[in-house]
């Protein structure tokens, strides 16, 4: 990764049952985060390791910390967290990576 | 990601103090994993989120699960785990991602 760039990732599990319409609806809403300004290389992923309880992952990159902070404060991100994440996610872990 | 492809990631912290020669030596040895057959898109990263205690990350991709399993069983990987990882890593979490 280039100097200053940040890859923001979050692994998570949902309250919804696997393959349910509610799960699909949540994931569709999560994909909307790709449209928040500053978000690059957005990926919505399946977490497949049997060594943890997370079932999905989101990965996105920002050109720098300022872009990451603008994303965090953006109304579309704040609304997603308040209206969906807090009530539909059972467990999550955020990991942010930068060049070593 | 393409269907079948796996991104294997591990976030970790070391027993060594920050910026020490021992830390550099471990990270240099970890970079050697890039040479194990089947490893693609290898990255040794800094973990920068204040929300967790991990300090580094490794990310690598495999074309498919068979390539991932060959890596796991490869003598160079097994030796690294036995000779370095088990004694120098204090905490870690593996997350493996695939196409949703």
N, CA and C atoms of all chains as a GROMACS GRO file, in nm:
protein
  600
    1UNK      N    1   0.084  -0.120   0.000
    1UNK     CA    2   0.000   0.000   0.000
    1UNK      C    3   0.087   0.125   0.000
    2UNK      N    4   0.039   0.230  -0.064
    2UNK     CA    5   0.112   0.357  -0.063
    2UNK      C    6   0.112   0.419   0.077
    3UNK      N    7   0.217   0.492   0.105
    3UNK     CA    8   0.231   0.567   0.229
    3UNK      C    9   0.107   0.655   0.251
    4UNK      N   10   0.050   0.651   0.372
    4UNK     CA   11  -0.064   0.737   0.405
    4UNK      C   12  -0.199   0.674   0.377
    5UNK      N   13  -0.201   0.577   0.287
    5UNK     CA   14  -0.326   0.510   0.251
    5UNK      C   15  -0.373   0.420   0.366
    6UNK      N   16  -0.504   0.409   0.384
    6UNK     CA   17  -0.559   0.324   0.491
    6UNK      C   18  -0.660   0.227   0.434
    7UNK      N   19  -0.644   0.100   0.471
    7UNK     CA   20  -0.746  -0.001   0.437
    7UNK      C   21  -0.826  -0.028   0.562
    8UNK      N   22  -0.951   0.015   0.560
    8UNK     CA   23  -1.041  -0.002   0.674
    8UNK      C   24  -1.120  -0.131   0.651
    9UNK      N   25  -1.113  -0.223   0.748
    9UNK     CA   26  -1.188  -0.349   0.734
    9UNK      C   27  -1.270  -0.374   0.858
   10UNK      N   28  -1.381  -0.442   0.838
   10UNK     CA   29  -1.461  -0.485   0.953
   10UNK      C   30  -1.517  -0.624   0.925
   11UNK      N   31  -1.493  -0.714   1.018
   11UNK     CA   32  -1.550  -0.849   1.012
   11UNK      C   33  -1.672  -0.848   1.102
   12UNK      N   34  -1.781  -0.914   1.061
   12UNK     CA   35  -1.903  -0.906   1.142
   12UNK      C   36  -1.994  -1.026   1.123
   13UNK      N   37  -2.087  -1.042   1.216
   13UNK     CA   38  -2.192  -1.143   1.208
   13UNK      C   39  -2.325  -1.072   1.231
   14UNK      N   40  -2.432  -1.130   1.176
   14UNK     CA   41  -2.564  -1.067   1.181
   14UNK      C   42  -2.661  -1.144   1.271
   15UNK      N   43  -2.764  -1.075   1.315
   15UNK     CA   44  -2.871  -1.142   1.389
   15UNK      C   45  -2.956  -1.229   1.297
   16UNK      N   46  -2.952  -1.202   1.168
   16UNK     CA   47  -3.040  -1.270   1.074
   16UNK      C   48  -2.991  -1.412   1.043
   17UNK      N   49  -3.085  -1.500   1.009
   17UNK     CA   50  -3.045  -1.636   0.974
   17UNK      C   51  -2.983  -1.638   0.834
   18UNK      N   52  -2.897  -1.737   0.815
   18UNK     CA   53  -2.819  -1.750   0.692
   18UNK      C   54  -2.910  -1.765   0.571
   19UNK      N   55  -2.889  -1.683   0.471
   19UNK     CA   56  -2.966  -1.693   0.348
   19UNK      C   57  -3.103  -1.628   0.354
   20UNK      N   58  -3.134  -1.560   0.466
   20UNK     CA   59  -3.267  -1.499   0.483
   20UNK      C   60  -3.280  -1.370   0.401
   21UNK      N   61  -3.404  -1.329   0.380
   21UNK     CA   62  -3.431  -1.204   0.309
   21UNK      C   63  -3.377  -1.086   0.390
   22UNK      N   64  -3.383  -1.096   0.523
   22UNK     CA   65  -3.332  -0.989   0.609
   22UNK      C   66  -3.180  -0.975   0.594
   23UNK      N   67  -3.113  -1.088   0.583
   23UNK     CA   68  -2.968  -1.086   0.563
   23UNK      C   69  -2.936  -1.018   0.430
   24UNK      N   70  -3.005  -1.059   0.325
   24UNK     CA   71  -2.982  -0.999   0.193
   24UNK      C   72  -3.009  -0.849   0.196
   25UNK      N   73  -3.113  -0.809   0.267
   25UNK     CA   74  -3.147  -0.667   0.274
   25UNK      C   75  -3.036  -0.588   0.345
   26UNK      N   76  -2.984  -0.643   0.453
   26UNK     CA   77  -2.875  -0.575   0.526
   26UNK      C   78  -2.753  -0.562   0.436
   27UNK      N   79  -2.716  -0.670   0.369
   27UNK     CA   80  -2.596  -0.668   0.285
   27UNK      C   81  -2.612  -0.569   0.169
   28UNK      N   82  -2.734  -0.560   0.117
   28UNK     CA   83  -2.760  -0.462   0.012
   28UNK      C   84  -2.740  -0.320   0.062
   29UNK      N   85  -2.787  -0.295   0.184
   29UNK     CA   86  -2.770  -0.162   0.243
   29UNK      C   87  -2.622  -0.134   0.268
   30UNK      N   88  -2.549  -0.237   0.312
   30UNK     CA   89  -2.405  -0.221   0.339
   30UNK      C   90  -2.331  -0.186   0.210
   31UNK      N   91  -2.375  -0.244   0.100
   31UNK     CA   92  -2.309  -0.214  -0.028
   31UNK      C   93  -2.323  -0.067  -0.065
   32UNK      N   94  -2.427  -0.002  -0.012
   32UNK     CA   95  -2.447   0.139  -0.038
   32UNK      C   96  -2.334   0.227   0.015
   33UNK      N   97  -2.258   0.174   0.112
   33UNK     CA   98  -2.145   0.251   0.168
   33UNK      C   99  -2.039   0.278   0.062
   34UNK      N  100  -2.038   0.196  -0.043
   34UNK     CA  101  -1.940   0.216  -0.151
   34UNK      C  102  -1.956   0.352  -0.217
   35UNK      N  103  -2.076   0.410  -0.205
   35UNK     CA  104  -2.105   0.538  -0.271
   35UNK      C  105  -2.068   0.659  -0.186
   36UNK      N  106  -2.028   0.635  -0.060
   36UNK     CA  107  -1.990   0.749   0.025
   36UNK      C  108  -1.859   0.809  -0.029
   37UNK      N  109  -1.852   0.941  -0.042
   37UNK     CA  110  -1.732   1.005  -0.099
   37UNK      C  111  -1.604   0.964  -0.026
   38UNK      N  112  -1.501   0.935  -0.103
   38UNK     CA  113  -1.371   0.898  -0.047
   38UNK      C  114  -1.347   0.750  -0.041
   39UNK      N  115  -1.456   0.670  -0.048
   39UNK     CA  116  -1.442   0.524  -0.040
   39UNK      C  117  -1.386   0.470  -0.172
   40UNK      N  118  -1.277   0.393  -0.161
   40UNK     CA  119  -1.214   0.330  -0.278
   40UNK      C  120  -1.198   0.181  -0.253
   41UNK      N  121  -1.190   0.103  -0.361
   41UNK     CA  122  -1.164  -0.041  -0.353
   41UNK      C  123  -1.260  -0.108  -0.254
   42UNK      N  124  -1.387  -0.077  -0.264
   42UNK     CA  125  -1.487  -0.133  -0.172
   42UNK      C  126  -1.513  -0.279  -0.203
   43UNK      N  127  -1.515  -0.362  -0.100
   43UNK     CA  128  -1.547  -0.504  -0.116
   43UNK      C  129  -1.638  -0.550  -0.002
   44UNK      N  130  -1.745  -0.618  -0.040
   44UNK     CA  131  -1.832  -0.686   0.057
   44UNK      C  132  -1.800  -0.834   0.041
   45UNK      N  133  -1.759  -0.901   0.149
   45UNK     CA  134  -1.698  -1.033   0.138
   45UNK      C  135  -1.763  -1.134   0.232
   46UNK      N  136  -1.739  -1.260   0.203
   46UNK     CA  137  -1.777  -1.368   0.291
   46UNK      C  138  -1.657  -1.402   0.378
   47UNK      N  139  -1.679  -1.422   0.509
   47UNK     CA  140  -1.568  -1.462   0.598
   47UNK      C  141  -1.580  -1.614   0.615
   48UNK      N  142  -1.477  -1.688   0.575
   48UNK     CA  143  -1.490  -1.833   0.562
   48UNK      C  144  -1.402  -1.915   0.657
   49UNK      N  145  -1.330  -1.848   0.748
   49UNK     CA  146  -1.246  -1.925   0.839
   49UNK      C  147  -1.330  -1.991   0.948
   50UNK      N  148  -1.307  -2.119   0.976
   50UNK     CA  149  -1.379  -2.185   1.086
   50UNK      C  150  -1.324  -2.145   1.223
   51UNK      N  151  -1.217  -2.063   1.224
   51UNK     CA  152  -1.151  -2.029   1.350
   51UNK      C  153  -1.211  -1.908   1.420
   52UNK      N  154  -1.315  -1.847   1.362
   52UNK     CA  155  -1.381  -1.734   1.428
   52UNK      C  156  -1.529  -1.736   1.395
   53UNK      N  157  -1.606  -1.652   1.461
   53UNK     CA  158  -1.752  -1.652   1.444
   53UNK      C  159  -1.803  -1.548   1.346
   54UNK      N  160  -1.714  -1.470   1.285
   54UNK     CA  161  -1.759  -1.369   1.188
   54UNK      C  162  -1.800  -1.436   1.058
   55UNK      N  163  -1.896  -1.379   0.989
   55UNK     CA  164  -1.948  -1.442   0.868
   55UNK      C  165  -1.936  -1.354   0.743
   56UNK      N  166  -1.910  -1.225   0.764
   56UNK     CA  167  -1.898  -1.132   0.651
   56UNK      C  168  -1.784  -1.036   0.678
   57UNK      N  169  -1.743  -0.968   0.575
   57UNK     CA  170  -1.642  -0.864   0.591
   57UNK      C  171  -1.665  -0.751   0.493
   58UNK      N  172  -1.626  -0.632   0.534
   58UNK     CA  173  -1.626  -0.517   0.444
   58UNK      C  174  -1.482  -0.464   0.443
   59UNK      N  175  -1.432  -0.436   0.324
   59UNK     CA  176  -1.299  -0.378   0.311
   59UNK      C  177  -1.309  -0.257   0.220
   60UNK      N  178  -1.247  -0.149   0.260
   60UNK     CA  179  -1.246  -0.028   0.176
   60UNK      C  180  -1.116   0.046   0.200
   61UNK      N  181  -1.077   0.126   0.104
   61UNK     CA  182  -0.953   0.201   0.120
   61UNK      C  183  -0.978   0.351   0.109
   62UNK      N  184  -0.894   0.426   0.179
   62UNK     CA  185  -0.899   0.572   0.174
   62UNK      C  186  -0.761   0.625   0.137
   63UNK      N  187  -0.759   0.732   0.061
   63UNK     CA  188  -0.632   0.789   0.016
   63UNK      C  189  -0.548   0.836   0.134
   64UNK      N  190  -0.614   0.881   0.241
   64UNK     CA  191  -0.542   0.928   0.359
   64UNK      C  192  -0.637   0.934   0.479
   65UNK      N  193  -0.584   0.969   0.595
   65UNK     CA  194  -0.664   0.969   0.717
   65UNK      C  195  -0.777   1.072   0.713
   66UNK      N  196  -0.753   1.183   0.645
   66UNK     CA  197  -0.857   1.286   0.635
   66UNK      C  198  -0.979   1.231   0.560
   67UNK      N  199  -0.954   1.155   0.453
   67UNK     CA  200  -1.065   1.096   0.376
   67UNK      C  201  -1.140   0.994   0.462
   68UNK      N  202  -1.066   0.919   0.543
   68UNK     CA  203  -1.125   0.820   0.633
   68UNK      C  204  -1.213   0.890   0.736
   69UNK      N  205  -1.167   1.000   0.791
   69UNK     CA  206  -1.244   1.074   0.891
   69UNK      C  207  -1.370   1.137   0.830
   70UNK      N  208  -1.358   1.186   0.707
   70UNK     CA  209  -1.477   1.243   0.641
   70UNK      C  210  -1.582   1.134   0.619
   71UNK      N  211  -1.537   1.013   0.585
   71UNK     CA  212  -1.629   0.899   0.570
   71UNK      C  213  -1.699   0.869   0.702
   72UNK      N  214  -1.621   0.863   0.809
   72UNK     CA  215  -1.679   0.831   0.940
   72UNK      C  216  -1.789   0.928   0.979
   73UNK      N  217  -1.769   1.053   0.943
   73UNK     CA  218  -1.864   1.158   0.982
   73UNK      C  219  -1.972   1.183   0.877
   74UNK      N  220  -1.961   1.118   0.762
   74UNK     CA  221  -2.058   1.144   0.655
   74UNK      C  222  -2.199   1.099   0.698
   75UNK      N  223  -2.302   1.179   0.671
   75UNK     CA  224  -2.438   1.146   0.714
   75UNK      C  225  -2.485   1.008   0.666
   76UNK      N  226  -2.447   0.966   0.545
   76UNK     CA  227  -2.491   0.835   0.496
   76UNK      C  228  -2.430   0.721   0.578
   77UNK      N  229  -2.305   0.740   0.621
   77UNK     CA  230  -2.240   0.639   0.706
   77UNK      C  231  -2.301   0.640   0.846
   78UNK      N  232  -2.318   0.758   0.901
   78UNK     CA  233  -2.375   0.770   1.036
   78UNK      C  234  -2.516   0.710   1.040
   79UNK      N  235  -2.594   0.737   0.936
   79UNK     CA  236  -2.731   0.684   0.930
   79UNK      C  237  -2.731   0.531   0.920
   80UNK      N  238  -2.640   0.476   0.839
   80UNK     CA  239  -2.630   0.330   0.827
   80UNK      C  240  -2.598   0.266   0.962
   81UNK      N  241  -2.503   0.325   1.033
   81UNK     CA  242  -2.466   0.272   1.165
   81UNK      C  243  -2.585   0.278   1.259
   82UNK      N  244  -2.652   0.391   1.262
   82UNK     CA  245  -2.762   0.408   1.359
   82UNK      C  246  -2.885   0.325   1.324
   83UNK      N  247  -2.918   0.319   1.193
   83UNK     CA  248  -3.045   0.256   1.154
   83UNK      C  249  -3.032   0.106   1.127
   84UNK      N  250  -2.910   0.059   1.094
   84UNK     CA  251  -2.895  -0.083   1.059
   84UNK      C  252  -2.792  -0.154   1.148
   85UNK      N  253  -2.669  -0.102   1.149
   85UNK     CA  254  -2.558  -0.172   1.215
   85UNK      C  255  -2.587  -0.203   1.361
   86UNK      N  256  -2.628  -0.102   1.438
   86UNK     CA  257  -2.643  -0.119   1.582
   86UNK      C  258  -2.746  -0.225   1.620
   87UNK      N  259  -2.849  -0.243   1.537
   87UNK     CA  260  -2.955  -0.338   1.572
   87UNK      C  261  -2.943  -0.473   1.500
   88UNK      N  262  -2.863  -0.480   1.392
   88UNK     CA  263  -2.861  -0.604   1.315
   88UNK      C  264  -2.728  -0.679   1.321
   89UNK      N  265  -2.625  -0.617   1.378
   89UNK     CA  266  -2.494  -0.682   1.388
   89UNK      C  267  -2.475  -0.733   1.530
   90UNK      N  268  -2.439  -0.861   1.543
   90UNK     CA  269  -2.423  -0.920   1.677
   90UNK      C  270  -2.281  -0.906   1.729
   91UNK      N  271  -2.184  -0.908   1.638
   91UNK     CA  272  -2.044  -0.904   1.682
   91UNK      C  273  -1.961  -0.851   1.566
   92UNK      N  274  -1.862  -0.771   1.596
   92UNK     CA  275  -1.777  -0.719   1.488
   92UNK      C  276  -1.640  -0.681   1.540
   93UNK      N  277  -1.546  -0.674   1.448
   93UNK     CA  278  -1.410  -0.628   1.480
   93UNK      C  279  -1.358  -0.544   1.365
   94UNK      N  280  -1.313  -0.424   1.399
   94UNK     CA  281  -1.254  -0.336   1.299
   94UNK      C  282  -1.102  -0.351   1.301
   95UNK      N  283  -1.042  -0.366   1.184
   95UNK     CA  284  -0.897  -0.370   1.168
   95UNK      C  285  -0.861  -0.273   1.057
   96UNK      N  286  -0.768  -0.184   1.084
   96UNK     CA  287  -0.729  -0.085   0.984
   96UNK      C  288  -0.581  -0.103   0.951
   97UNK      N  289  -0.553  -0.115   0.824
   97UNK     CA  290  -0.415  -0.142   0.782
   97UNK      C  291  -0.355  -0.027   0.704
   98UNK      N  292  -0.225  -0.009   0.723
   98UNK     CA  293  -0.149   0.092   0.650
   98UNK      C  294  -0.014   0.031   0.612
   99UNK      N  295   0.059   0.102   0.529
   99UNK     CA  296   0.192   0.055   0.492
   99UNK      C  297   0.279   0.043   0.616
  100UNK      N  298   0.363  -0.058   0.617
  100UNK     CA  299   0.450  -0.080   0.733
  100UNK      C  300   0.575   0.007   0.721
  101UNK      N  301  -1.346  -1.012  -0.547
  101UNK     CA  302  -1.258  -1.128  -0.566
  101UNK      C  303  -1.324  -1.232  -0.656
  102UNK      N  304  -1.243  -1.305  -0.731
  102UNK     CA  305  -1.296  -1.411  -0.816
  102UNK      C  306  -1.350  -1.526  -0.730
  103UNK      N  307  -1.448  -1.594  -0.785
  103UNK     CA  308  -1.506  -1.713  -0.723
  103UNK      C  309  -1.395  -1.814  -0.690
  104UNK      N  310  -1.394  -1.868  -0.569
  104UNK     CA  311  -1.297  -1.970  -0.531
  104UNK      C  312  -1.170  -1.915  -0.469
  105UNK      N  313  -1.140  -1.790  -0.498
  105UNK     CA  314  -1.019  -1.725  -0.446
  105UNK      C  315  -1.035  -1.699  -0.296
  106UNK      N  316  -0.924  -1.709  -0.221
  106UNK     CA  317  -0.929  -1.687  -0.077
  106UNK      C  318  -0.823  -1.584  -0.038
  107UNK      N  319  -0.865  -1.485   0.040
  107UNK     CA  320  -0.770  -1.389   0.099
  107UNK      C  321  -0.752  -1.427   0.245
  108UNK      N  322  -0.636  -1.478   0.276
  108UNK     CA  323  -0.604  -1.520   0.412
  108UNK      C  324  -0.537  -1.403   0.483
  109UNK      N  325  -0.592  -1.361   0.597
  109UNK     CA  326  -0.533  -1.250   0.671
  109UNK      C  327  -0.513  -1.289   0.816
  110UNK      N  328  -0.411  -1.231   0.877
  110UNK     CA  329  -0.392  -1.251   1.020
  110UNK      C  330  -0.343  -1.119   1.081
  111UNK      N  331  -0.413  -1.076   1.184
  111UNK     CA  332  -0.373  -0.959   1.262
  111UNK      C  333  -0.301  -1.011   1.385
  112UNK      N  334  -0.193  -0.944   1.426
  112UNK     CA  335  -0.116  -0.998   1.539
  112UNK      C  336  -0.038  -0.891   1.614
  113UNK      N  337   0.005  -0.929   1.733
  113UNK     CA  338   0.093  -0.844   1.815
  113UNK      C  339   0.210  -0.931   1.859
  114UNK      N  340   0.323  -0.866   1.886
  114UNK     CA  341   0.446  -0.937   1.918
  114UNK      C  342   0.488  -0.916   2.063
  115UNK      N  343   0.570  -1.008   2.112
  115UNK     CA  344   0.627  -0.991   2.246
  115UNK      C  345   0.734  -0.882   2.245
  116UNK      N  346   0.788  -0.849   2.130
  116UNK     CA  347   0.900  -0.756   2.120
  116UNK      C  348   0.855  -0.611   2.137
  117UNK      N  349   0.944  -0.527   2.186
  117UNK     CA  350   0.908  -0.386   2.200
  117UNK      C  351   0.912  -0.318   2.064
  118UNK      N  352   0.833  -0.211   2.056
  118UNK     CA  353   0.813  -0.140   1.929
  118UNK      C  354   0.945  -0.083   1.878
  119UNK      N  355   0.976  -0.112   1.753
  119UNK     CA  356   1.096  -0.058   1.692
  119UNK      C  357   1.224  -0.132   1.727
  120UNK      N  358   1.211  -0.244   1.801
  120UNK     CA  359   1.331  -0.319   1.843
  120UNK      C  360   1.389  -0.401   1.727
  121UNK      N  361   1.516  -0.441   1.745
  121UNK     CA  362   1.581  -0.527   1.645
  121UNK      C  363   1.510  -0.662   1.637
  122UNK      N  364   1.460  -0.710   1.751
  122UNK     CA  365   1.388  -0.838   1.753
  122UNK      C  366   1.259  -0.830   1.671
  123UNK      N  367   1.191  -0.716   1.682
  123UNK     CA  368   1.069  -0.694   1.604
  123UNK      C  369   1.103  -0.695   1.454
  124UNK      N  370   1.206  -0.620   1.417
  124UNK     CA  371   1.247  -0.616   1.275
  124UNK      C  372   1.284  -0.755   1.225
  125UNK      N  373   1.351  -0.831   1.309
  125UNK     CA  374   1.394  -0.965   1.267
  125UNK      C  375   1.273  -1.055   1.243
  126UNK      N  376   1.175  -1.047   1.332
  126UNK     CA  377   1.054  -1.128   1.314
  126UNK      C  378   0.982  -1.089   1.185
  127UNK      N  379   0.968  -0.959   1.163
  127UNK     CA  380   0.895  -0.913   1.044
  127UNK      C  381   0.968  -0.954   0.916
  128UNK      N  382   1.100  -0.952   0.920
  128UNK     CA  383   1.178  -0.997   0.805
  128UNK      C  384   1.153  -1.144   0.776
  129UNK      N  385   1.148  -1.224   0.883
  129UNK     CA  386   1.120  -1.367   0.866
  129UNK      C  387   0.978  -1.388   0.812
  130UNK      N  388   0.884  -1.307   0.860
  130UNK     CA  389   0.744  -1.318   0.814
  130UNK      C  390   0.734  -1.287   0.665
  131UNK      N  391   0.815  -1.192   0.620
  131UNK     CA  392   0.813  -1.158   0.477
  131UNK      C  393   0.857  -1.276   0.391
  132UNK      N  394   0.935  -1.365   0.449
  132UNK     CA  395   0.978  -1.483   0.375
  132UNK      C  396   0.863  -1.573   0.333
  133UNK      N  397   0.748  -1.560   0.401
  133UNK     CA  398   0.630  -1.642   0.365
  133UNK      C  399   0.582  -1.610   0.224
  134UNK      N  400   0.617  -1.492   0.174
  134UNK     CA  401   0.577  -1.453   0.039
  134UNK      C  402   0.632  -1.549  -0.066
  135UNK      N  403   0.741  -1.618  -0.031
  135UNK     CA  404   0.807  -1.707  -0.127
  135UNK      C  405   0.750  -1.849  -0.126
  136UNK      N  406   0.659  -1.878  -0.033
  136UNK     CA  407   0.599  -2.012  -0.029
  136UNK      C  408   0.512  -2.030  -0.154
  137UNK      N  409   0.523  -2.142  -0.223
  137UNK     CA  410   0.445  -2.162  -0.346
  137UNK      C  411   0.295  -2.143  -0.324
  138UNK      N  412   0.232  -2.074  -0.417
  138UNK     CA  413   0.088  -2.052  -0.412
  138UNK      C  414   0.049  -1.919  -0.352
  139UNK      N  415   0.141  -1.855  -0.279
  139UNK     CA  416   0.111  -1.726  -0.215
  139UNK      C  417   0.111  -1.616  -0.320
  140UNK      N  418   0.000  -1.540  -0.324
  140UNK     CA  419  -0.013  -1.428  -0.418
  140UNK      C  420  -0.054  -1.303  -0.340
  141UNK      N  421  -0.025  -1.184  -0.396
  141UNK     CA  422  -0.066  -1.056  -0.338
  141UNK      C  423  -0.028  -1.048  -0.190
  142UNK      N  424   0.095  -1.086  -0.158
  142UNK     CA  425   0.142  -1.086  -0.019
  142UNK      C  426   0.163  -0.942   0.030
  143UNK      N  427   0.113  -0.912   0.149
  143UNK     CA  428   0.134  -0.782   0.211
  143UNK      C  429   0.163  -0.798   0.360
  144UNK      N  430   0.269  -0.732   0.404
  144UNK     CA  431   0.299  -0.720   0.547
  144UNK      C  432   0.263  -0.576   0.584
  145UNK      N  433   0.173  -0.561   0.683
  145UNK     CA  434   0.110  -0.431   0.706
  145UNK      C  435   0.119  -0.388   0.852
  146UNK      N  436   0.096  -0.260   0.872
  146UNK     CA  437   0.083  -0.204   1.005
  146UNK      C  438  -0.066  -0.199   1.039
  147UNK      N  439  -0.103  -0.240   1.161
  147UNK     CA  440  -0.244  -0.231   1.203
  147UNK      C  441  -0.255  -0.104   1.287
  148UNK      N  442  -0.341  -0.011   1.244
  148UNK     CA  443  -0.337   0.124   1.302
  148UNK      C  444  -0.464   0.166   1.375
  149UNK      N  445  -0.561   0.075   1.388
  149UNK     CA  446  -0.683   0.112   1.459
  149UNK      C  447  -0.660   0.116   1.610
  150UNK      N  448  -0.706   0.222   1.677
  150UNK     CA  449  -0.694   0.226   1.824
  150UNK      C  450  -0.798   0.137   1.892
  151UNK      N  451  -0.886   0.073   1.813
  151UNK     CA  452  -0.995  -0.005   1.871
  151UNK      C  453  -0.958  -0.150   1.900
  152UNK      N  454  -0.834  -0.190   1.871
  152UNK     CA  455  -0.792  -0.326   1.903
  152UNK      C  456  -0.644  -0.325   1.940
  153UNK      N  457  -0.593  -0.436   1.989
  153UNK     CA  458  -0.456  -0.443   2.036
  153UNK      C  459  -0.357  -0.500   1.935
  154UNK      N  460  -0.404  -0.534   1.816
  154UNK     CA  461  -0.314  -0.588   1.715
  154UNK      C  462  -0.227  -0.475   1.657
  155UNK      N  463  -0.106  -0.507   1.616
  155UNK     CA  464  -0.014  -0.404   1.568
  155UNK      C  465   0.037  -0.427   1.427
  156UNK      N  466   0.018  -0.550   1.377
  156UNK     CA  467   0.063  -0.583   1.242
  156UNK      C  468  -0.041  -0.671   1.174
  157UNK      N  469  -0.027  -0.683   1.044
  157UNK     CA  470  -0.115  -0.772   0.970
  157UNK      C  471  -0.041  -0.834   0.854
  158UNK      N  472  -0.080  -0.954   0.819
  158UNK     CA  473  -0.032  -1.019   0.696
  158UNK      C  474  -0.155  -1.051   0.613
  159UNK      N  475  -0.149  -1.021   0.486
  159UNK     CA  476  -0.257  -1.054   0.394
  159UNK      C  477  -0.197  -1.124   0.273
  160UNK      N  478  -0.258  -1.232   0.232
  160UNK     CA  479  -0.212  -1.304   0.112
  160UNK      C  480  -0.332  -1.368   0.046
  161UNK      N  481  -0.319  -1.394  -0.082
  161UNK     CA  482  -0.430  -1.456  -0.154
  161UNK      C  483  -0.386  -1.588  -0.216
  162UNK      N  484  -0.485  -1.678  -0.228
  162UNK     CA  485  -0.463  -1.807  -0.293
  162UNK      C  486  -0.568  -1.824  -0.403
  163UNK      N  487  -0.527  -1.888  -0.511
  163UNK     CA  488  -0.617  -1.907  -0.625
  163UNK      C  489  -0.738  -1.991  -0.586
  164UNK      N  490  -0.718  -2.084  -0.492
  164UNK     CA  491  -0.829  -2.170  -0.448
  164UNK      C  492  -0.792  -2.235  -0.315
  165UNK      N  493  -0.887  -2.311  -0.260
  165UNK     CA  494  -0.865  -2.372  -0.128
  165UNK      C  495  -0.752  -2.473  -0.129
  166UNK      N  496  -0.733  -2.543  -0.242
  166UNK     CA  497  -0.625  -2.641  -0.250
  166UNK      C  498  -0.489  -2.572  -0.234
  167UNK      N  499  -0.473  -2.457  -0.298
  167UNK     CA  500  -0.347  -2.382  -0.288
  167UNK      C  501  -0.326  -2.335  -0.144
  168UNK      N  502  -0.434  -2.293  -0.078
  168UNK     CA  503  -0.428  -2.250   0.062
  168UNK      C  504  -0.385  -2.366   0.151
  169UNK      N  505  -0.440  -2.484   0.128
  169UNK     CA  506  -0.404  -2.601   0.209
  169UNK      C  507  -0.260  -2.645   0.186
  170UNK      N  508  -0.213  -2.634   0.061
  170UNK     CA  509  -0.073  -2.668   0.034
  170UNK      C  510   0.021  -2.572   0.108
  171UNK      N  511  -0.019  -2.443   0.113
  171UNK     CA  512   0.060  -2.344   0.189
  171UNK      C  513   0.064  -2.381   0.337
  172UNK      N  514  -0.052  -2.414   0.392
  172UNK     CA  515  -0.058  -2.447   0.535
  172UNK      C  516   0.033  -2.563   0.570
  173UNK      N  517   0.044  -2.658   0.479
  173UNK     CA  518   0.123  -2.778   0.506
  173UNK      C  519   0.267  -2.766   0.458
  174UNK      N  520   0.301  -2.658   0.389
  174UNK     CA  521   0.436  -2.644   0.333
  174UNK      C  522   0.540  -2.636   0.446
  175UNK      N  523   0.651  -2.708   0.433
  175UNK     CA  524   0.754  -2.710   0.540
  175UNK      C  525   0.802  -2.570   0.580
  176UNK      N  526   0.813  -2.477   0.485
  176UNK     CA  527   0.862  -2.343   0.520
  176UNK      C  528   0.761  -2.269   0.608
  177UNK      N  529   0.630  -2.291   0.585
  177UNK     CA  530   0.527  -2.231   0.668
  177UNK      C  531   0.523  -2.298   0.805
  178UNK      N  532   0.526  -2.429   0.805
  178UNK     CA  533   0.522  -2.505   0.931
  178UNK      C  534   0.642  -2.466   1.019
  179UNK      N  535   0.760  -2.454   0.959
  179UNK     CA  536   0.881  -2.418   1.033
  179UNK      C  537   0.868  -2.276   1.092
  180UNK      N  538   0.815  -2.183   1.012
  180UNK     CA  539   0.797  -2.045   1.061
  180UNK      C  540   0.704  -2.043   1.182
  181UNK      N  541   0.596  -2.117   1.175
  181UNK     CA  542   0.501  -2.122   1.287
  181UNK      C  543   0.569  -2.180   1.411
  182UNK      N  544   0.640  -2.289   1.392
  182UNK     CA  545   0.700  -2.358   1.507
  182UNK      C  546   0.817  -2.280   1.567
  183UNK      N  547   0.901  -2.223   1.480
  183UNK     CA  548   1.025  -2.161   1.528
  183UNK      C  549   1.010  -2.014   1.566
  184UNK      N  550   0.909  -1.944   1.509
  184UNK     CA  551   0.896  -1.801   1.536
  184UNK      C  552   0.760  -1.764   1.595
  185UNK      N  553   0.653  -1.800   1.521
  185UNK     CA  554   0.518  -1.755   1.556
  185UNK      C  555   0.478  -1.792   1.698
  186UNK      N  556   0.496  -1.920   1.734
  186UNK     CA  557   0.445  -1.969   1.862
  186UNK      C  558   0.511  -1.900   1.982
  187UNK      N  559   0.636  -1.859   1.967
  187UNK     CA  560   0.707  -1.800   2.080
  187UNK      C  561   0.713  -1.647   2.077
  188UNK      N  562   0.686  -1.585   1.960
  188UNK     CA  563   0.705  -1.440   1.950
  188UNK      C  564   0.575  -1.361   1.932
  189UNK      N  565   0.464  -1.432   1.907
  189UNK     CA  566   0.334  -1.365   1.888
  189UNK      C  567   0.252  -1.378   2.016
  190UNK      N  568   0.202  -1.265   2.066
  190UNK     CA  569   0.126  -1.269   2.191
  190UNK      C  570  -0.023  -1.290   2.167
  191UNK      N  571  -0.073  -1.240   2.054
  191UNK     CA  572  -0.216  -1.247   2.028
  191UNK      C  573  -0.237  -1.237   1.878
  192UNK      N  574  -0.331  -1.312   1.825
  192UNK     CA  575  -0.356  -1.302   1.681
  192UNK      C  576  -0.498  -1.344   1.649
  193UNK      N  577  -0.544  -1.302   1.532
  193UNK     CA  578  -0.675  -1.343   1.481
  193UNK      C  579  -0.664  -1.364   1.332
  194UNK      N  580  -0.706  -1.482   1.287
  194UNK     CA  581  -0.709  -1.511   1.145
  194UNK      C  582  -0.849  -1.483   1.089
  195UNK      N  583  -0.853  -1.414   0.978
  195UNK     CA  584  -0.978  -1.388   0.906
  195UNK      C  585  -0.954  -1.424   0.760
  196UNK      N  586  -1.040  -1.507   0.704
  196UNK     CA  587  -1.024  -1.549   0.564
  196UNK      C  588  -1.146  -1.503   0.484
  197UNK      N  589  -1.118  -1.435   0.376
  197UNK     CA  590  -1.227  -1.378   0.296
  197UNK      C  591  -1.237  -1.442   0.158
  198UNK      N  592  -1.361  -1.452   0.112
  198UNK     CA  593  -1.389  -1.505  -0.022
  198UNK      C  594  -1.501  -1.420  -0.082
  199UNK      N  595  -1.524  -1.439  -0.210
  199UNK     CA  596  -1.634  -1.368  -0.276
  199UNK      C  597  -1.765  -1.403  -0.208
  200UNK      N  598  -1.853  -1.306  -0.198
  200UNK     CA  599  -1.982  -1.327  -0.133
  200UNK      C  600  -2.080  -1.388  -0.233
   0.00000   0.00000   0.00000
